[in-house]
Amino acid sequence: MIESIINIINIINIINIVNEGEQRRMARKAMRHKATLTPKFQVRQHNRCPLCGRVHAYMRVFDMCRCCFRKLAREGKIPGVVKSSW
């Protein structure tokens, strides 16, 4: 009896964890869509990475965040960017 209750609680916890991840993903997707809309006031506009949706550490020159920039530079997909060594 107690074991079955514990199993049910574990299943409920797993479902809650999955739902939280889904909610975060949907929230980020909604923010990406909202960023594409024209804001009522120009100062409300945010630069957002088109690849992952990240707002912080955005580089205007490359139109992506530092995480995506680093990943693509390591793979050699950004022309003219080489890894520094000294």
Steps between C-alpha positions, in 0.01 A plus 500: 500500500770749601718396206218564253442846648873577471497382136201725425674798663815431296297486178327829587839662569635382163192638322540835678867521397410432136221760511736765643745443214217524249379825656849653487537398136163649410581820690825541307317429175242768586776751581669426165174566319442817702848625407413481129200731544542875463489659847272791579805701610843456339686475834314178584674310223743226611770336296450125518712219360310348204656158565425442869292801609748628759479872587820552698852507350366582152760608240351730236786451255428127470126513583526226764576445867844411631405135560392442140793707371747288697343175384494599131851650515637175644335306218651742245163616364570873542739619228799704615479395865783289636575380848757713674822348632816664630 
